Amino acid sequence: MEETLQRLQGRFQAISEQLESKNILLMGSRIDHLEKNVDELMTHAGMEDQEKKSMLEMS
């Protein structure tokens, strides 16, 4: 019985770690997409490269 519980706990831990990794990758992808959209919006707004740098340094 104890061995079964240990195996289940090990599987649960492995699945939890996989989900965490997947979520981290997903968040990284979303951040990359957001940065790209911000750059596009700044370009469409007519901001110069220097102004972009200043705004990014503030955050």
mmJSON file of the N, C-alpha and C atoms, coordinates in Angstrom:
{"data_MODEL":{"atom_site":{
"group_PDB":["ATOM","ATOM","ATOM","ATOM","ATOM","ATOM","ATOM","ATOM","ATOM","ATOM","ATOM","ATOM","ATOM","ATOM","ATOM","ATOM","ATOM","ATOM","ATOM","ATOM","ATOM","ATOM","ATOM","ATOM","ATOM","ATOM","ATOM","ATOM","ATOM","ATOM","ATOM","ATOM","ATOM","ATOM","ATOM","ATOM","ATOM","ATOM","ATOM","ATOM","ATOM","ATOM","ATOM","ATOM","ATOM","ATOM","ATOM","ATOM","ATOM","ATOM","ATOM","ATOM","ATOM","ATOM","ATOM","ATOM","ATOM","ATOM","ATOM","ATOM","ATOM","ATOM","ATOM","ATOM","ATOM","ATOM","ATOM","ATOM","ATOM","ATOM","ATOM","ATOM","ATOM","ATOM","ATOM","ATOM","ATOM","ATOM","ATOM","ATOM","ATOM","ATOM","ATOM","ATOM","ATOM","ATOM","ATOM","ATOM","ATOM","ATOM","ATOM","ATOM","ATOM","ATOM","ATOM","ATOM","ATOM","ATOM","ATOM","ATOM","ATOM","ATOM","ATOM","ATOM","ATOM","ATOM","ATOM","ATOM","ATOM","ATOM","ATOM","ATOM","ATOM","ATOM","ATOM","ATOM","ATOM","ATOM","ATOM","ATOM","ATOM","ATOM","ATOM","ATOM","ATOM","ATOM","ATOM","ATOM","ATOM","ATOM","ATOM","ATOM","ATOM","ATOM","ATOM","ATOM","ATOM","ATOM","ATOM","ATOM","ATOM","ATOM","ATOM","ATOM","ATOM","ATOM","ATOM","ATOM","ATOM","ATOM","ATOM","ATOM","ATOM","ATOM","ATOM","ATOM","ATOM","ATOM","ATOM","ATOM","ATOM","ATOM","ATOM","ATOM","ATOM","ATOM","ATOM","ATOM","ATOM","ATOM","ATOM","ATOM","ATOM","ATOM","ATOM","ATOM","ATOM"],
"id":[1,2,3,4,5,6,7,8,9,10,11,12,13,14,15,16,17,18,19,20,21,22,23,24,25,26,27,28,29,30,31,32,33,34,35,36,37,38,39,40,41,42,43,44,45,46,47,48,49,50,51,52,53,54,55,56,57,58,59,60,61,62,63,64,65,66,67,68,69,70,71,72,73,74,75,76,77,78,79,80,81,82,83,84,85,86,87,88,89,90,91,92,93,94,95,96,97,98,99,100,101,102,103,104,105,106,107,108,109,110,111,112,113,114,115,116,117,118,119,120,121,122,123,124,125,126,127,128,129,130,131,132,133,134,135,136,137,138,139,140,141,142,143,144,145,146,147,148,149,150,151,152,153,154,155,156,157,158,159,160,161,162,163,164,165,166,167,168,169,170,171,172,173,174,175,176,177],
"type_symbol":["N","C","C","N","C","C","N","C","C","N","C","C","N","C","C","N","C","C","N","C","C","N","C","C","N","C","C","N","C","C","N","C","C","N","C","C","N","C","C","N","C","C","N","C","C","N","C","C","N","C","C","N","C","C","N","C","C","N","C","C","N","C","C","N","C","C","N","C","C","N","C","C","N","C","C","N","C","C","N","C","C","N","C","C","N","C","C","N","C","C","N","C","C","N","C","C","N","C","C","N","C","C","N","C","C","N","C","C","N","C","C","N","C","C","N","C","C","N","C","C","N","C","C","N","C","C","N","C","C","N","C","C","N","C","C","N","C","C","N","C","C","N","C","C","N","C","C","N","C","C","N","C","C","N","C","C","N","C","C","N","C","C","N","C","C","N","C","C","N","C","C","N","C","C","N","C","C"],
"label_atom_id":["N","CA","C","N","CA","C","N","CA","C","N","CA","C","N","CA","C","N","CA","C","N","CA","C","N","CA","C","N","CA","C","N","CA","C","N","CA","C","N","CA","C","N","CA","C","N","CA","C","N","CA","C","N","CA","C","N","CA","C","N","CA","C","N","CA","C","N","CA","C","N","CA","C","N","CA","C","N","CA","C","N","CA","C","N","CA","C","N","CA","C","N","CA","C","N","CA","C","N","CA","C","N","CA","C","N","CA","C","N","CA","C","N","CA","C","N","CA","C","N","CA","C","N","CA","C","N","CA","C","N","CA","C","N","CA","C","N","CA","C","N","CA","C","N","CA","C","N","CA","C","N","CA","C","N","CA","C","N","CA","C","N","CA","C","N","CA","C","N","CA","C","N","CA","C","N","CA","C","N","CA","C","N","CA","C","N","CA","C","N","CA","C","N","CA","C","N","CA","C","N","CA","C","N","CA","C"],
"label_alt_id":[null,null,null,null,null,null,null,null,null,null,null,null,null,null,null,null,null,null,null,null,null,null,null,null,null,null,null,null,null,null,null,null,null,null,null,null,null,null,null,null,null,null,null,null,null,null,null,null,null,null,null,null,null,null,null,null,null,null,null,null,null,null,null,null,null,null,null,null,null,null,null,null,null,null,null,null,null,null,null,null,null,null,null,null,null,null,null,null,null,null,null,null,null,null,null,null,null,null,null,null,null,null,null,null,null,null,null,null,null,null,null,null,null,null,null,null,null,null,null,null,null,null,null,null,null,null,null,null,null,null,null,null,null,null,null,null,null,null,null,null,null,null,null,null,null,null,null,null,null,null,null,null,null,null,null,null,null,null,null,null,null,null,null,null,null,null,null,null,null,null,null,null,null,null,null,null,null],
"label_comp_id":["MET","MET","MET","GLU","GLU","GLU","GLU","GLU","GLU","THR","THR","THR","LEU","LEU","LEU","GLN","GLN","GLN","ARG","ARG","ARG","LEU","LEU","LEU","GLN","GLN","GLN","GLY","GLY","GLY","ARG","ARG","ARG","PHE","PHE","PHE","GLN","GLN","GLN","ALA","ALA","ALA","ILE","ILE","ILE","SER","SER","SER","GLU","GLU","GLU","GLN","GLN","GLN","LEU","LEU","LEU","GLU","GLU","GLU","SER","SER","SER","LYS","LYS","LYS","ASN","ASN","ASN","ILE","ILE","ILE","LEU","LEU","LEU","LEU","LEU","LEU","MET","MET","MET","GLY","GLY","GLY","SER","SER","SER","ARG","ARG","ARG","ILE","ILE","ILE","ASP","ASP","ASP","HIS","HIS","HIS","LEU","LEU","LEU","GLU","GLU","GLU","LYS","LYS","LYS","ASN","ASN","ASN","VAL","VAL","VAL","ASP","ASP","ASP","GLU","GLU","GLU","LEU","LEU","LEU","MET","MET","MET","THR","THR","THR","HIS","HIS","HIS","ALA","ALA","ALA","GLY","GLY","GLY","MET","MET","MET","GLU","GLU","GLU","ASP","ASP","ASP","GLN","GLN","GLN","GLU","GLU","GLU","LYS","LYS","LYS","LYS","LYS","LYS","SER","SER","SER","MET","MET","MET","LEU","LEU","LEU","GLU","GLU","GLU","MET","MET","MET","SER","SER","SER"],
"label_asym_id":["A","A","A","A","A","A","A","A","A","A","A","A","A","A","A","A","A","A","A","A","A","A","A","A","A","A","A","A","A","A","A","A","A","A","A","A","A","A","A","A","A","A","A","A","A","A","A","A","A","A","A","A","A","A","A","A","A","A","A","A","A","A","A","A","A","A","A","A","A","A","A","A","A","A","A","A","A","A","A","A","A","A","A","A","A","A","A","A","A","A","A","A","A","A","A","A","A","A","A","A","A","A","A","A","A","A","A","A","A","A","A","A","A","A","A","A","A","A","A","A","A","A","A","A","A","A","A","A","A","A","A","A","A","A","A","A","A","A","A","A","A","A","A","A","A","A","A","A","A","A","A","A","A","A","A","A","A","A","A","A","A","A","A","A","A","A","A","A","A","A","A","A","A","A","A","A","A"],
"label_entity_id":["1","1","1","1","1","1","1","1","1","1","1","1","1","1","1","1","1","1","1","1","1","1","1","1","1","1","1","1","1","1","1","1","1","1","1","1","1","1","1","1","1","1","1","1","1","1","1","1","1","1","1","1","1","1","1","1","1","1","1","1","1","1","1","1","1","1","1","1","1","1","1","1","1","1","1","1","1","1","1","1","1","1","1","1","1","1","1","1","1","1","1","1","1","1","1","1","1","1","1","1","1","1","1","1","1","1","1","1","1","1","1","1","1","1","1","1","1","1","1","1","1","1","1","1","1","1","1","1","1","1","1","1","1","1","1","1","1","1","1","1","1","1","1","1","1","1","1","1","1","1","1","1","1","1","1","1","1","1","1","1","1","1","1","1","1","1","1","1","1","1","1","1","1","1","1","1","1"],
"label_seq_id":[1,1,1,2,2,2,3,3,3,4,4,4,5,5,5,6,6,6,7,7,7,8,8,8,9,9,9,10,10,10,11,11,11,12,12,12,13,13,13,14,14,14,15,15,15,16,16,16,17,17,17,18,18,18,19,19,19,20,20,20,21,21,21,22,22,22,23,23,23,24,24,24,25,25,25,26,26,26,27,27,27,28,28,28,29,29,29,30,30,30,31,31,31,32,32,32,33,33,33,34,34,34,35,35,35,36,36,36,37,37,37,38,38,38,39,39,39,40,40,40,41,41,41,42,42,42,43,43,43,44,44,44,45,45,45,46,46,46,47,47,47,48,48,48,49,49,49,50,50,50,51,51,51,52,52,52,53,53,53,54,54,54,55,55,55,56,56,56,57,57,57,58,58,58,59,59,59],
"pdbx_PDB_ins_code":[null,null,null,null,null,null,null,null,null,null,null,null,null,null,null,null,null,null,null,null,null,null,null,null,null,null,null,null,null,null,null,null,null,null,null,null,null,null,null,null,null,null,null,null,null,null,null,null,null,null,null,null,null,null,null,null,null,null,null,null,null,null,null,null,null,null,null,null,null,null,null,null,null,null,null,null,null,null,null,null,null,null,null,null,null,null,null,null,null,null,null,null,null,null,null,null,null,null,null,null,null,null,null,null,null,null,null,null,null,null,null,null,null,null,null,null,null,null,null,null,null,null,null,null,null,null,null,null,null,null,null,null,null,null,null,null,null,null,null,null,null,null,null,null,null,null,null,null,null,null,null,null,null,null,null,null,null,null,null,null,null,null,null,null,null,null,null,null,null,null,null,null,null,null,null,null,null],
"Cartn_x":[0.82,0.0,0.867,1.883,2.76,3.517,3.919,4.631,3.742,2.483,1.524,1.367,1.272,1.155,2.408,3.564,4.811,4.882,4.435,4.416,3.457,2.283,1.309,1.852,2.515,3.106,4.193,4.999,6.032,5.441,4.384,3.715,3.103,2.46,1.863,2.936,4.073,5.175,5.681,5.828,6.322,5.344,4.069,3.057,3.044,3.164,3.2,4.377,5.538,6.727,6.555,5.933,5.685,4.749,3.71,2.769,3.441,4.272,4.996,5.885,6.605,7.486,6.689,5.578,4.727,4.193,3.76,3.244,4.32,5.537,6.64,6.924,6.952,7.181,6.062,4.838,3.685,3.752,4.11,4.21,5.334,6.443,7.541,7.093,6.33,5.812,4.86,4.024,3.078,3.815,4.866,5.659,6.326,6.886,7.5,6.477,5.277,4.211,3.808,3.704,3.354,4.418,5.692,6.774,6.723,6.44,6.33,5.18,4.044,2.9,3.175,3.87,4.223,5.135,6.122,7.018,6.241,5.3,4.497,3.647,3.053,2.245,3.095,4.296,5.181,5.594,5.839,6.2,5.036,3.833,2.657,2.372,2.748,2.521,3.572,4.594,5.61,6.711,6.878,7.926,9.281,10.27,11.621,12.304,13.389,14.112,14.584,15.018,15.508,14.388,13.212,12.079,11.706,11.827,11.552,12.512,13.816,14.803,14.504,14.158,13.883,12.707,11.663,10.486,10.801,11.58,11.91,12.826,13.705,14.62,13.865,12.756,11.984,11.263,10.932,10.166,11.006],
"Cartn_y":[-1.199,0.0,1.268,1.25,2.418,2.632,1.533,1.62,2.243,1.886,2.451,3.946,4.348,5.775,6.537,5.933,6.583,6.735,5.694,5.785,6.874,6.929,7.963,9.358,9.489,10.776,11.158,10.195,10.456,10.888,10.216,10.586,11.981,12.245,13.561,14.644,14.392,15.356,15.588,14.504,14.627,15.426,15.156,15.89,17.358,17.618,19.007,19.763,19.122,19.763,20.019,19.085,19.274,20.454,20.549,21.659,23.001,23.027,24.258,24.681,23.729,24.036,24.548,23.894,24.304,25.712,26.005,27.334,28.407,28.082,29.044,29.338,28.301,28.502,29.316,29.032,29.765,31.237,31.519,32.911,33.63,32.947,33.542,33.898,33.019,33.267,34.46,34.535,35.666,36.986,36.958,38.18,38.614,37.651,37.974,38.601,38.032,38.549,39.962,40.177,41.499,42.529,42.169,43.091,43.448,42.466,42.716,43.676,43.455,44.343,45.761,45.898,47.226,47.925,47.205,47.788,48.246,47.424,47.788,49.022,49.079,50.248,51.51,51.382,52.542,52.999,52.055,52.397,53.104,52.573,53.193,54.579,54.779,56.075,57.096,56.642,57.552,57.86,57.019,57.27,56.921,57.682,57.452,56.383,55.827,54.783,55.266,56.489,57.016,57.06,57.448,57.496,56.091,55.113,53.721,53.281,53.58,53.188,53.818,55.08,55.78,55.133,54.804,54.199,52.803,52.022,50.666,50.695,51.68,51.789,52.164,52.877,53.281,52.094,51.08,49.959,48.912],
"Cartn_z":[0.0,0.0,0.0,0.859,0.945,-0.364,-0.98,-2.254,-3.328,-3.336,-4.297,-4.069,-2.827,-2.51,-2.941,-2.75,-3.157,-4.672,-5.388,-6.858,-7.323,-6.691,-7.06,-6.762,-5.627,-5.272,-6.276,-6.694,-7.689,-9.016,-9.426,-10.684,-10.583,-9.442,-9.233,-9.304,-8.668,-8.679,-10.099,-10.864,-12.24,-13.102,-12.956,-13.73,-13.326,-12.025,-11.547,-12.146,-12.192,-12.759,-14.251,-14.952,-16.383,-16.616,-15.794,-15.941,-15.652,-14.629,-14.306,-15.47,-16.037,-17.17,-18.36,-18.629,-19.745,-19.513,-18.292,-17.978,-18.104,-17.689,-17.81,-19.274,-20.106,-21.537,-22.169,-21.763,-22.289,-21.896,-20.657,-20.212,-20.958,-21.195,-21.955,-23.363,-23.969,-25.315,-25.32,-24.3,-24.203,-24.006,-23.204,-22.984,-24.282,-25.023,-26.311,-27.255,-27.285,-28.148,-27.712,-26.419,-25.898,-26.259,-26.112,-26.469,-27.948,-28.783,-30.22,-30.507,-29.849,-30.061,-29.588,-28.47,-27.965,-28.958,-29.49,-30.494,-31.734,-32.178,-33.346,-33.067,-31.888,-31.523,-31.46,-30.913,-30.82,-32.216,-33.113,-34.489,-35.176,-35.003,-35.617,-35.039,-33.79,-33.154,-33.586,-34.314,-34.826,-33.836,-32.85,-31.866,-32.468,-32.122,-32.606,-31.747,-32.268,-31.543,-30.176,-30.087,-28.808,-27.781,-28.207,-27.295,-26.83,-27.7,-27.336,-26.238,-26.426,-25.442,-24.088,-24.099,-22.843,-22.104,-22.835,-22.201,-21.673,-22.394,-21.955,-20.734,-20.682,-19.537,-18.276,-18.406,-17.236,-16.599,-17.409,-16.851,-16.226],
"occupancy":[1.0,1.0,1.0,1.0,1.0,1.0,1.0,1.0,1.0,1.0,1.0,1.0,1.0,1.0,1.0,1.0,1.0,1.0,1.0,1.0,1.0,1.0,1.0,1.0,1.0,1.0,1.0,1.0,1.0,1.0,1.0,1.0,1.0,1.0,1.0,1.0,1.0,1.0,1.0,1.0,1.0,1.0,1.0,1.0,1.0,1.0,1.0,1.0,1.0,1.0,1.0,1.0,1.0,1.0,1.0,1.0,1.0,1.0,1.0,1.0,1.0,1.0,1.0,1.0,1.0,1.0,1.0,1.0,1.0,1.0,1.0,1.0,1.0,1.0,1.0,1.0,1.0,1.0,1.0,1.0,1.0,1.0,1.0,1.0,1.0,1.0,1.0,1.0,1.0,1.0,1.0,1.0,1.0,1.0,1.0,1.0,1.0,1.0,1.0,1.0,1.0,1.0,1.0,1.0,1.0,1.0,1.0,1.0,1.0,1.0,1.0,1.0,1.0,1.0,1.0,1.0,1.0,1.0,1.0,1.0,1.0,1.0,1.0,1.0,1.0,1.0,1.0,1.0,1.0,1.0,1.0,1.0,1.0,1.0,1.0,1.0,1.0,1.0,1.0,1.0,1.0,1.0,1.0,1.0,1.0,1.0,1.0,1.0,1.0,1.0,1.0,1.0,1.0,1.0,1.0,1.0,1.0,1.0,1.0,1.0,1.0,1.0,1.0,1.0,1.0,1.0,1.0,1.0,1.0,1.0,1.0,1.0,1.0,1.0,1.0,1.0,1.0],
"B_iso_or_equiv":[0.0,0.0,0.0,0.0,0.0,0.0,0.0,0.0,0.0,0.0,0.0,0.0,0.0,0.0,0.0,0.0,0.0,0.0,0.0,0.0,0.0,0.0,0.0,0.0,0.0,0.0,0.0,0.0,0.0,0.0,0.0,0.0,0.0,0.0,0.0,0.0,0.0,0.0,0.0,0.0,0.0,0.0,0.0,0.0,0.0,0.0,0.0,0.0,0.0,0.0,0.0,0.0,0.0,0.0,0.0,0.0,0.0,0.0,0.0,0.0,0.0,0.0,0.0,0.0,0.0,0.0,0.0,0.0,0.0,0.0,0.0,0.0,0.0,0.0,0.0,0.0,0.0,0.0,0.0,0.0,0.0,0.0,0.0,0.0,0.0,0.0,0.0,0.0,0.0,0.0,0.0,0.0,0.0,0.0,0.0,0.0,0.0,0.0,0.0,0.0,0.0,0.0,0.0,0.0,0.0,0.0,0.0,0.0,0.0,0.0,0.0,0.0,0.0,0.0,0.0,0.0,0.0,0.0,0.0,0.0,0.0,0.0,0.0,0.0,0.0,0.0,0.0,0.0,0.0,0.0,0.0,0.0,0.0,0.0,0.0,0.0,0.0,0.0,0.0,0.0,0.0,0.0,0.0,0.0,0.0,0.0,0.0,0.0,0.0,0.0,0.0,0.0,0.0,0.0,0.0,0.0,0.0,0.0,0.0,0.0,0.0,0.0,0.0,0.0,0.0,0.0,0.0,0.0,0.0,0.0,0.0,0.0,0.0,0.0,0.0,0.0,0.0],
"pdbx_formal_charge":[null,null,null,null,null,null,null,null,null,null,null,null,null,null,null,null,null,null,null,null,null,null,null,null,null,null,null,null,null,null,null,null,null,null,null,null,null,null,null,null,null,null,null,null,null,null,null,null,null,null,null,null,null,null,null,null,null,null,null,null,null,null,null,null,null,null,null,null,null,null,null,null,null,null,null,null,null,null,null,null,null,null,null,null,null,null,null,null,null,null,null,null,null,null,null,null,null,null,null,null,null,null,null,null,null,null,null,null,null,null,null,null,null,null,null,null,null,null,null,null,null,null,null,null,null,null,null,null,null,null,null,null,null,null,null,null,null,null,null,null,null,null,null,null,null,null,null,null,null,null,null,null,null,null,null,null,null,null,null,null,null,null,null,null,null,null,null,null,null,null,null,null,null,null,null,null,null],
"auth_seq_id":[1,1,1,2,2,2,3,3,3,4,4,4,5,5,5,6,6,6,7,7,7,8,8,8,9,9,9,10,10,10,11,11,11,12,12,12,13,13,13,14,14,14,15,15,15,16,16,16,17,17,17,18,18,18,19,19,19,20,20,20,21,21,21,22,22,22,23,23,23,24,24,24,25,25,25,26,26,26,27,27,27,28,28,28,29,29,29,30,30,30,31,31,31,32,32,32,33,33,33,34,34,34,35,35,35,36,36,36,37,37,37,38,38,38,39,39,39,40,40,40,41,41,41,42,42,42,43,43,43,44,44,44,45,45,45,46,46,46,47,47,47,48,48,48,49,49,49,50,50,50,51,51,51,52,52,52,53,53,53,54,54,54,55,55,55,56,56,56,57,57,57,58,58,58,59,59,59],
"auth_comp_id":["MET","MET","MET","GLU","GLU","GLU","GLU","GLU","GLU","THR","THR","THR","LEU","LEU","LEU","GLN","GLN","GLN","ARG","ARG","ARG","LEU","LEU","LEU","GLN","GLN","GLN","GLY","GLY","GLY","ARG","ARG","ARG","PHE","PHE","PHE","GLN","GLN","GLN","ALA","ALA","ALA","ILE","ILE","ILE","SER","SER","SER","GLU","GLU","GLU","GLN","GLN","GLN","LEU","LEU","LEU","GLU","GLU","GLU","SER","SER","SER","LYS","LYS","LYS","ASN","ASN","ASN","ILE","ILE","ILE","LEU","LEU","LEU","LEU","LEU","LEU","MET","MET","MET","GLY","GLY","GLY","SER","SER","SER","ARG","ARG","ARG","ILE","ILE","ILE","ASP","ASP","ASP","HIS","HIS","HIS","LEU","LEU","LEU","GLU","GLU","GLU","LYS","LYS","LYS","ASN","ASN","ASN","VAL","VAL","VAL","ASP","ASP","ASP","GLU","GLU","GLU","LEU","LEU","LEU","MET","MET","MET","THR","THR","THR","HIS","HIS","HIS","ALA","ALA","ALA","GLY","GLY","GLY","MET","MET","MET","GLU","GLU","GLU","ASP","ASP","ASP","GLN","GLN","GLN","GLU","GLU","GLU","LYS","LYS","LYS","LYS","LYS","LYS","SER","SER","SER","MET","MET","MET","LEU","LEU","LEU","GLU","GLU","GLU","MET","MET","MET","SER","SER","SER"],
"auth_asym_id":["A","A","A","A","A","A","A","A","A","A","A","A","A","A","A","A","A","A","A","A","A","A","A","A","A","A","A","A","A","A","A","A","A","A","A","A","A","A","A","A","A","A","A","A","A","A","A","A","A","A","A","A","A","A","A","A","A","A","A","A","A","A","A","A","A","A","A","A","A","A","A","A","A","A","A","A","A","A","A","A","A","A","A","A","A","A","A","A","A","A","A","A","A","A","A","A","A","A","A","A","A","A","A","A","A","A","A","A","A","A","A","A","A","A","A","A","A","A","A","A","A","A","A","A","A","A","A","A","A","A","A","A","A","A","A","A","A","A","A","A","A","A","A","A","A","A","A","A","A","A","A","A","A","A","A","A","A","A","A","A","A","A","A","A","A","A","A","A","A","A","A","A","A","A","A","A","A"],
"auth_atom_id":["N","CA","C","N","CA","C","N","CA","C","N","CA","C","N","CA","C","N","CA","C","N","CA","C","N","CA","C","N","CA","C","N","CA","C","N","CA","C","N","CA","C","N","CA","C","N","CA","C","N","CA","C","N","CA","C","N","CA","C","N","CA","C","N","CA","C","N","CA","C","N","CA","C","N","CA","C","N","CA","C","N","CA","C","N","CA","C","N","CA","C","N","CA","C","N","CA","C","N","CA","C","N","CA","C","N","CA","C","N","CA","C","N","CA","C","N","CA","C","N","CA","C","N","CA","C","N","CA","C","N","CA","C","N","CA","C","N","CA","C","N","CA","C","N","CA","C","N","CA","C","N","CA","C","N","CA","C","N","CA","C","N","CA","C","N","CA","C","N","CA","C","N","CA","C","N","CA","C","N","CA","C","N","CA","C","N","CA","C","N","CA","C","N","CA","C","N","CA","C","N","CA","C","N","CA","C"],
"pdbx_PDB_model_num":[1,1,1,1,1,1,1,1,1,1,1,1,1,1,1,1,1,1,1,1,1,1,1,1,1,1,1,1,1,1,1,1,1,1,1,1,1,1,1,1,1,1,1,1,1,1,1,1,1,1,1,1,1,1,1,1,1,1,1,1,1,1,1,1,1,1,1,1,1,1,1,1,1,1,1,1,1,1,1,1,1,1,1,1,1,1,1,1,1,1,1,1,1,1,1,1,1,1,1,1,1,1,1,1,1,1,1,1,1,1,1,1,1,1,1,1,1,1,1,1,1,1,1,1,1,1,1,1,1,1,1,1,1,1,1,1,1,1,1,1,1,1,1,1,1,1,1,1,1,1,1,1,1,1,1,1,1,1,1,1,1,1,1,1,1,1,1,1,1,1,1,1,1,1,1,1,1]
}}}
